[in-house]
Amino acid sequence: MKKKLGILLMTLSLSLGTIAPVYAAMPQDSIMPCYEDIDRLYGKLTVSDEGEAYYKVEVYTASSKKIKIDIEIQQKINGKWKGIYQDSKTGTKKSLTLCDTTDVNSSGEYRMKYTVEVTYGTANDVETVTKYVYA
């Protein structure tokens, strides 16, 4: 009886001792950086078969006094990214959207570099973010 009880306790302690917590890894693209005043930032670039590049950048903030968006559409030429078009917009509300189209070569490879500068707070703090999106 004592032998069976000892074996049972030993089996339980071994099986319970090997259980480790398991955590699922979060997909890399679902991790959002933490900003001071920027609540949401979104950029998109598409190129149609007809050679029209559509770009859009949206910025939503908690309390900004000023938002500035700068975009540069770049084309990959001989393995290097070269700027071919620029646009910018400035606003004084808590959100700002810049969107438009421009003509490009439909067979090229493109990306958009966009920089957002947000001024907020009583000390006129500035938060700057630069990102890239690919067509």
Secondary structure, DSSP 8 states (H G I E B T S, - for coil): -HHHHHHHHHHHHHHHHT---------GGG-----SSEEEEEEEEEE-TTSEEEEEEEEEESS-SEEEEEEEEEEEETTEEEEEEEEEEEESSSEEEEEEEEE--TTS-EEEEEEEEEEETTTTEEEEEEEEEE-
